[in-house]
Each structure stands twice: as C-alpha cells, then as structure tokens.
Amino acid sequence: MLAVLAAAITGTGATAAHAEPSPSDINKKIEQASNQLEDVVESYNEMRLNVTETKKAQKELAASLGPAKVALEKATVQVGTIAATAYKQGTIGAMNVVLDGPGSLLDRMSVLDQISRSRQREIDAFSATTKNYADRQAALKATQTKQVAQVDELAGRKKKIEADLKKLYAMRTAAYGSATEKGSRYTGSVPSIAGSAGKAVRYAYNALGVMYAYGEDGPDGYDCSGLTSAAWRAGGKYLPHNAAAQYRATSRISRGDLQPGDLVFYRSLGHVGLYVGGGQIIDASHAGRPVSKRDMDIMPPYGYGRVR
C-alpha cells in the first residue's frame, strides 16, 4: 500500500501521525488519474486524425498544382498572342475590318464584336487560371505550415502521455505491487449475432484479456476507440480511431434501442465501449488494465450510437 510516513513534531513533546490512506482512497485516486489520462489519449487520437487529413489535403493540393501550371502556361501563350497581334495591328487593323471588310457594314461590325469578345474570354480565362494557380500555391503553403504545427503538437501530447503513464504505473505498483492487472484470453462462448454487428461483437470477445495500449487498435493492444474501430473493421465498416469522431460518425439511438454492436459513450466522449447485450459492454478502459466485459453502467453513459 501507499504508506504515508508519520511526521514527528518536536518542541512540545507531542507527536502526530497521518493515517494511511484506505484501499478505497487509493483506488479512487488511481481511477481518477486513469480517466484523466484516457481523456488525453483520446485528444491525441483526434490530433492523429487531424494530421492524417492535413497530409491528405497537402497531397491533393500538390497534385493539382501540375495541371494548374499547365493551364496557366497555355493561357499565357494565348494572351501573349493577343497582345502581339494588337501591337502589330493597333487601331488600324480594327478599322480596316469595319471600312474595307466584305459584306455590309452591319456584318463587318458583327465580326469585329466577335473578335473582341473572343479576346476578352481568353483574357478572362487567363486571369482566372492565374488566380487559381496562385490560390493553390498559397493553400499548399498554409497546409504545409499547419501540418508542421500539428506534428509538433502531436509529439508534445505523446510525450505527456508517456510521462503520465510512468506516474500511473508507479501508483499502481506502490498500491498493488504491480503496474498492471493480469489479463487472460477469453475461452467461453460468444453470442450468435447475425450480420456485421455479429462480426464486431465476436472480435470484441476475442480481444478480451488483451492489455490496454494507448493509440493502438490491435491485435496486441487497444485503447478504447481503437478497440471499437478494430471490432467494426472486422464487421466491414470504418470507424475513425477517436471516441468523439465515432460519436459523430454514428446515428443517435436511445438506451432502450440498444442492440449488440452499438456503441456506448462516456465522460463527455472521453471513453467508448461496444455493447454486447444483456446490459454489458466490452471495452479497453485504461492503462494497466486488460480489455474487459463489464456492466454498461460503470459510469453514467453520455450517449449511444449505431454504426451506419
């Protein structure tokens, strides 16, 4: 147990001692620290998703620069031709179309108008193409800057998680003599459930006993959203690796509508578990614990979601 040393107070001849914390106090402190850490882990997972999206946007912008540059070069040549022609002809060329061209004056004026409009379209196209290329260059630069900032922040969050994990494991070791609980793989029966939900539930049962590992989605370790995303990946559906993102990606249902395979969210979207029926969930709760099957009311649920 975590011992609190007695403090001797000298000078008056009296001594005082602090009572050793009770096992329930120790458990409460560890549980609180574990929950706080898991909230940080989920924010880390969300940042990883953001980095992935930024990298995707950067790749798309970089790929679009090539065609935009080709279009700009073509438009530049066309405008250059117009400028050269205008320089050579000046106003005389335009007047000759009006005064000396074939057909009636009305026909000749119509030809002149068409030439003018054609040139204006080319000039407008050049302006739009130039702006498009410049905008894409600016967007790519902004995206690259954003990515660097996100990667730096991600590294900072990872460093904090690893430091907090050391503290949590030290607390567990001092309280129980071991930094982690013992997990054992499940060998019992699995409920027979049809369809994709059945595959997700079966996966979750097979993950029982696997230890919690932040940022992981199996098969050797899971955090809470990593387990639910892996389970539903086995069911043929994509779920982002983050509890809040999974909440947004699922349809809202009531507690009374819960079916095996649905998601149960907790702690303002800081935790998520997979409902397996009978008022039970399977979840990767937090560091030091294995994936477990537990009562769904381990804490007040925040909401419920059905995978679309």
C-alpha positions in Angstrom: 0.0 0.0 0.0 1.0 3.6 -0.4 2.4 4.4 3.0 2.3 7.9 4.5 5.2 8.3 6.9 4.5 9.6 10.4 5.7 13.1 10.9 7.2 13.8 14.3 6.6 17.2 15.8 9.2 18.1 18.3 9.4 21.1 20.7 6.3 20.4 22.7 6.9 16.7 23.3 3.8 15.7 21.3 3.9 13.6 18.2 1.3 13.3 15.4 0.8 10.8 12.6 -1.1 10.9 9.4 -3.4 7.9 8.8 -2.5 5.7 5.9 -4.9 6.1 3.0 -7.6 3.4 2.8 -7.7 1.0 -0.2 -10.8 2.7 -1.5 -9.0 6.1 -1.4 -6.1 4.6 -3.3 -8.4 3.0 -5.9 -10.3 6.3 -6.3 -7.1 8.2 -6.9 -5.8 5.7 -9.4 -9.2 5.7 -11.2 -9.3 9.4 -11.4 -5.7 9.6 -12.8 -6.5 6.8 -15.3 -9.6 8.6 -16.6 -7.7 11.9 -16.9 -5.0 10.1 -18.9 -7.5 8.4 -21.2 -9.0 11.8 -22.0 -5.5 13.0 -23.0 -5.1 9.8 -25.1 -8.4 10.5 -27.0 -7.3 14.0 -27.7 -4.0 12.5 -29.0 -6.1 10.2 -31.2 -8.1 13.1 -32.5 -4.9 15.0 -33.3 -3.6 12.0 -35.3 -6.8 12.1 -37.4 -6.3 15.8 -38.0 -2.7 15.2 -39.1 -3.9 12.5 -41.5 -6.5 14.8 -43.0 -3.9 17.6 -43.4 -1.5 15.2 -45.1 -4.2 14.1 -47.5 -5.1 17.7 -48.3 -1.5 18.6 -48.9 -1.1 15.6 -51.3 -4.2 16.6 -53.2 -3.1 20.3 -53.5 0.4 19.3 -54.6 -1.1 17.0 -57.3 -3.4 19.8 -58.5 -0.5 22.2 -59.0 0.8 20.4 -62.1 -2.4 20.7 -64.2 -3.0 24.2 -62.9 0.5 25.2 -64.0 0.0 23.6 -67.5 -3.3 25.5 -67.9 -1.6 28.7 -66.8 1.2 28.3 -69.4 -1.3 27.6 -72.1 -3.4 30.7 -71.1 -0.2 32.8 -71.0 0.7 31.8 -74.6 -2.8 32.7 -75.8 -2.7 36.1 -74.1 0.7 36.7 -75.5 -0.6 36.1 -79.0 -3.4 38.5 -78.5 -1.0 41.1 -77.2 1.4 40.6 -80.1 -1.5 40.9 -82.6 -2.9 44.0 -81.0 0.6 45.6 -81.1 1.0 44.9 -84.8 -2.5 45.9 -85.9 -3.2 48.7 -83.5 -6.5 50.5 -84.2 -5.8 50.4 -87.9 -6.4 46.7 -88.1 -9.8 47.1 -86.3 -10.8 50.0 -88.6 -9.9 48.0 -91.7 -12.4 45.3 -90.6 -15.0 48.0 -90.4 -14.2 50.0 -93.5 -12.8 47.6 -96.0 -14.1 44.2 -95.0 -16.5 42.2 -97.2 -20.3 42.3 -96.7 -22.5 45.0 -95.3 -21.4 47.4 -92.5 -23.6 45.5 -90.1 -21.9 42.2 -90.9 -18.5 43.8 -90.5 -19.4 45.3 -87.1 -20.7 41.8 -86.0 -17.3 40.2 -87.0 -15.4 42.9 -85.0 -17.6 42.3 -82.0 -17.0 38.6 -82.1 -13.2 39.1 -82.3 -13.4 41.5 -79.3 -15.5 39.0 -77.3 -13.2 36.1 -78.2 -10.2 38.0 -76.9 -12.0 39.1 -73.7 -12.9 35.4 -73.0 -9.2 34.5 -73.4 -8.1 37.3 -71.2 -10.7 36.4 -68.6 -9.6 32.8 -68.7 -6.0 33.8 -68.2 -7.0 35.9 -65.2 -9.0 33.0 -63.6 -6.2 30.5 -64.4 -3.6 32.7 -62.8 -5.7 33.3 -59.7 -6.4 29.5 -59.4 -2.7 28.7 -59.6 -1.8 31.4 -57.0 -4.6 30.3 -54.7 -3.4 26.6 -54.8 0.1 27.6 -54.1 -1.0 29.7 -51.1 -3.3 26.9 -49.9 -0.4 24.3 -50.2 1.9 26.6 -48.2 -0.7 27.1 -45.5 -1.4 23.4 -45.3 2.3 22.6 -45.0 2.6 25.1 -42.2 -0.4 23.7 -40.5 1.0 20.1 -40.8 4.3 21.1 -39.1 2.4 22.7 -36.2 0.2 19.7 -35.8 3.1 17.2 -35.9 4.9 19.3 -33.2 1.7 19.4 -31.0 1.3 15.6 -31.5 4.8 15.0 -30.3 4.1 17.1 -27.3 1.0 15.2 -26.4 2.7 11.9 -26.9 5.5 13.0 -24.5 2.9 14.0 -21.9 1.1 10.7 -22.2 4.3 8.7 -21.7 5.2 10.8 -18.7 1.7 10.4 -17.2 1.8 6.7 -17.8 5.0 6.3 -15.8 3.4 8.1 -12.9 0.3 6.0 -13.1 2.3 2.7 -13.2 4.2 3.9 -10.2 1.0 4.5 -8.3 -0.3 1.0 -9.2 3.0 -0.6 -8.3 3.0 1.1 -4.9 -0.6 0.2 -4.3 -0.7 -3.4 -5.6 2.9 -4.4 -6.1 2.4 -4.5 -9.9 1.9 -1.8 -12.5 -0.7 -3.7 -14.4 -3.6 -6.1 -13.8 -3.4 -9.6 -15.2 -5.3 -10.3 -18.3 -6.4 -13.7 -19.7 -7.8 -14.5 -23.1 -11.5 -15.4 -23.3 -12.3 -19.1 -23.9 -16.1 -19.1 -23.3 -18.9 -19.0 -25.8 -19.7 -16.0 -28.0 -23.3 -14.9 -28.6 -24.6 -15.8 -32.1 -25.5 -12.5 -33.7 -26.1 -12.1 -37.4 -24.6 -9.7 -39.8 -21.8 -7.1 -39.4 -22.7 -6.4 -35.8 -22.2 -10.1 -35.0 -18.7 -10.0 -36.5 -17.9 -6.8 -34.5 -19.1 -8.5 -31.2 -17.1 -11.6 -32.0 -14.0 -9.6 -32.5 -14.5 -7.8 -29.2 -14.9 -11.1 -27.3 -11.7 -12.4 -28.9 -9.9 -9.2 -27.7 -10.8 -9.9 -24.0 -7.7 -10.1 -21.9 -5.5 -8.0 -24.3 -3.9 -5.2 -22.4 -4.7 -1.5 -22.9 -2.2 0.3 -25.1 -2.7 4.0 -26.0 -3.0 4.8 -29.6 -3.3 1.2 -30.6 -6.1 -0.7 -32.5 -4.8 -4.3 -32.0 -4.3 -7.0 -32.1 -1.7 -6.8 -29.3 -3.1 -3.8 -27.6 -6.0 -1.4 -27.7 -7.2 1.9 -26.3 -11.0 2.4 -26.1 -11.7 3.8 -29.5 -9.0 1.6 -31.0 -11.0 -1.5 -29.9 -14.3 -0.3 -31.2 -12.8 0.8 -34.6 -11.0 -2.6 -34.9 -14.2 -4.5 -34.0 -16.2 -2.7 -36.6 -13.4 -3.0 -39.1 -13.9 -6.8 -38.7 -17.6 -6.1 -39.4 -16.7 -4.4 -42.6 -17.4 -0.8 -41.5 -15.0 2.1 -41.0 -14.9 4.0 -37.7 -12.3 6.7 -37.0 -9.9 6.0 -34.2 -11.3 8.5 -31.7 -14.3 8.4 -29.4 -15.7 11.9 -30.3 -15.2 11.2 -34.1 -17.1 7.9 -33.6 -19.9 9.7 -31.9 -20.2 12.0 -35.0 -20.0 9.0 -37.4 -22.8 7.0 -35.8 -26.6 7.5 -35.6 -28.1 8.6 -32.3 -30.3 5.9 -30.6 -31.8 5.7 -27.1 -30.8 3.3 -24.3 -34.0 1.3 -25.0 -33.0 0.7 -28.6 -29.5 -0.7 -27.8 -28.5 -3.8 -29.8 -25.3 -5.8 -29.7 -22.7 -3.9 -31.8 -23.9 -0.5 -30.8 -21.5 2.0 -29.1 -21.9 3.4 -25.6 -20.1 6.7 -24.9 -19.0 8.1 -21.6 -17.3 11.0 -19.9 -18.2 13.7 -22.4 -16.8 11.5 -25.2 -13.6 10.6 -23.4 -14.5 6.9 -23.5 -16.4 4.4 -25.6 -17.3 0.7 -25.3 -19.0 -1.9 -27.5 -22.4 -3.0 -26.3 -22.7 -6.8 -26.4 -26.2 -7.3 -25.0 -27.6 -8.0 -21.5 -26.6 -4.6 -20.2 -22.9 -5.4 -20.8 -20.1 -3.7 -22.8 -16.7 -4.8 -23.8 -14.1 -2.0 -23.5 -10.5 -1.1 -23.2 -10.8 1.0 -20.1 -7.4 2.5 -19.4 -3.7 1.9 -18.8 -2.8 -1.1 -16.7 -6.0 -3.0 -17.4 -6.9 -5.6 -20.0 -9.9 -5.4 -22.3 -12.9 -6.5 -20.1 -16.6 -7.3 -20.2 -18.4 -5.1 -17.8 -21.7 -3.6 -16.8 -22.6 -0.7 -19.0 -23.3 1.5 -16.0 -19.7 1.6 -14.9 -20.3 5.3 -15.1 -23.2 7.4 -16.4 -23.4 7.0 -20.2 -23.1 10.1 -22.3 -25.0 8.7 -25.3 -25.4 5.8 -27.6 -24.5 5.3 -31.3 -25.4 2.8 -34.0 -22.8 2.2 -36.8 -24.3 3.2 -40.2 
